[in-house]
C-alpha cells in the first residue's frame, strides 16, 4: 500500500498524495461516520 502512492510525491499515505488522497480520506471518513450513526441507531432501537 505504501508504494502505491509514489506518483503523488513521497509515497507515504498522508504526504504528497495531492487532491486524490484528500478525497480518498474524506470518503473513508464520511463512510466511518455514517457506519457509526447506523450502528448507534441499531443499538438504541432495542
TORPA-4810 file (N, C-alpha, C, O; in nm, 3 decimals):
<nodes>
NODE_1_0.084_-0.120_0.000_0.000_0.000_0.000_0.088_0.126_0.000_0.049_0.229_-0.055_X
NODE_2_0.205_0.117_0.061_0.292_0.234_0.071_0.347_0.274_-0.066_0.360_0.393_-0.095_X
NODE_3_0.380_0.176_-0.149_0.438_0.204_-0.279_0.337_0.245_-0.384_0.375_0.282_-0.495_X
NODE_4_0.209_0.240_-0.352_0.104_0.268_-0.449_0.096_0.417_-0.482_0.065_0.454_-0.595_X
NODE_5_0.125_0.503_-0.382_0.106_0.647_-0.400_0.236_0.718_-0.437_0.249_0.838_-0.410_X
NODE_6_0.332_0.649_-0.497_0.460_0.712_-0.529_0.445_0.823_-0.632_0.524_0.917_-0.634_X
NODE_7_0.343_0.813_-0.719_0.321_0.916_-0.822_0.281_1.049_-0.760_0.297_1.154_-0.822_X
NODE_8_0.228_1.046_-0.638_0.182_1.168_-0.573_0.293_1.247_-0.509_0.274_1.364_-0.477_X
NODE_9_0.411_1.186_-0.489_0.520_1.260_-0.426_0.610_1.171_-0.345_0.704_1.112_-0.399_X
NODE_10_0.584_1.160_-0.216_0.676_1.092_-0.127_0.649_0.942_-0.117_0.737_0.866_-0.077_X
NODE_11_0.529_0.898_-0.152_0.496_0.757_-0.144_0.438_0.717_-0.010_0.405_0.600_0.011_X
NODE_12_0.425_0.811_0.083_0.363_0.781_0.211_0.212_0.797_0.201_0.162_0.851_0.102_X
NODE_13_0.140_0.751_0.302_-0.005_0.755_0.297_-0.057_0.899_0.302_-0.150_0.933_0.229_X
NODE_14_0.000_0.983_0.387_-0.053_1.118_0.407_0.018_1.222_0.320_-0.047_1.312_0.268_X
NODE_15_0.149_1.211_0.303_0.227_1.316_0.240_0.233_1.302_0.089_0.263_1.194_0.037_X
NODE_16_0.204_1.410_0.018_0.230_1.418_-0.124_0.132_1.344_-0.213_0.161_1.322_-0.330_X
NODE_17_0.015_1.306_-0.161_-0.081_1.236_-0.245_-0.166_1.332_-0.325_-0.231_1.292_-0.422_X
NODE_18_-0.166_1.459_-0.288_-0.242_1.558_-0.362_-0.391_1.551_-0.331_-0.431_1.500_-0.227_X
NODE_19_-0.472_1.605_-0.423_-0.617_1.613_-0.401_-0.680_1.475_-0.400_-0.781_1.454_-0.332_X
NODE_20_-0.621_1.379_-0.475_-0.677_1.243_-0.478_-0.674_1.180_-0.339_-0.769_1.116_-0.297_X
NODE_21_-0.563_1.200_-0.268_-0.550_1.145_-0.133_-0.648_1.211_-0.037_-0.705_1.145_0.050_X
NODE_22_-0.667_1.342_-0.052_-0.760_1.414_0.035_-0.903_1.364_0.012_-0.977_1.341_0.108_X
NODE_23_-0.940_1.346_-0.115_-1.074_1.296_-0.148_-1.093_1.156_-0.092_-1.198_1.125_-0.036_X
NODE_24_-0.991_1.071_-0.107_-0.999_0.934_-0.056_-1.022_0.934_0.094_-1.108_0.861_0.143_X
NODE_25_-0.944_1.015_0.168_-0.959_1.020_0.314_-1.094_1.078_0.354_-1.152_1.035_0.454_X
NODE_26_-1.145_1.176_0.277_-1.278_1.231_0.306_-1.386_1.125_0.291_-1.475_1.115_0.374_X
NODE_27_-1.377_1.046_0.182_-1.476_0.940_0.158_-1.471_0.838_0.271_-1.576_0.795_0.320_X
NODE_28_-1.350_0.797_0.311_-1.335_0.699_0.420_-1.393_0.756_0.550_-1.462_0.686_0.624_X
NODE_29_-1.364_0.884_0.577_-1.412_0.948_0.699_-1.564_0.953_0.702_-1.626_0.921_0.804_X
NODE_30_-1.626_0.994_0.590_-1.772_1.001_0.582_-1.833_0.862_0.598_-1.934_0.846_0.666_X
NODE_31_-1.770_0.762_0.535_-1.816_0.624_0.547_-1.816_0.578_0.693_-1.912_0.517_0.740_X
NODE_32_-1.708_0.608_0.763_-1.698_0.567_0.903_-1.802_0.637_0.989_-1.860_0.575_1.078_X
NODE_33_-1.826_0.766_0.963_-1.926_0.841_1.040_-2.065_0.784_1.015_-2.142_0.764_1.109_X
NODE_34_-2.097_0.758_0.889_-2.229_0.702_0.856_-2.247_0.564_0.916_-2.355_0.531_0.965_X
NODE_35_-2.142_0.482_0.911_-2.149_0.349_0.970_-2.169_0.358_1.121_-2.243_0.278_1.179_X
NODE_36_-2.103_0.455_1.185_-2.118_0.474_1.328_-2.260_0.517_1.365_-2.316_0.468_1.463_X
NODE_37_-2.317_0.608_1.286_-2.455_0.653_1.310_-2.551_0.537_1.293_-2.642_0.518_1.374_X
NODE_38_-2.532_0.458_1.187_-2.620_0.343_1.162_-2.611_0.242_1.275_-2.712_0.191_1.322_X
NODE_39_-2.488_0.213_1.320_-2.469_0.120_1.430_-2.534_0.171_1.558_-2.597_0.094_1.631_X
NODE_40_-2.520_0.301_1.585_-2.580_0.361_1.704_-2.733_0.348_1.700_-2.795_0.320_1.803_X
NODE_41_-2.793_0.368_1.582_-2.937_0.353_1.568_-2.979_0.208_1.592_-3.083_0.182_1.653_X
NODE_42_-2.899_0.113_1.543_-2.931_-0.028_1.561_-2.927_-0.064_1.710_-3.010_-0.141_1.759_X
NODE_43_-2.827_-0.008_1.783_-2.812_-0.040_1.924_-2.924_0.022_2.007_-2.979_-0.042_2.096_X
NODE_44_-2.958_0.149_1.977_-3.056_0.220_2.059_-3.199_0.182_2.023_-3.292_0.216_2.096_X
NODE_45_-3.218_0.111_1.912_-3.352_0.073_1.869_-3.413_-0.034_1.961_-3.535_-0.043_1.973_X
NODE_46_-3.327_-0.113_2.025_-3.374_-0.224_2.108_-3.436_-0.177_2.239_-3.481_-0.258_2.320_X
</nodes>
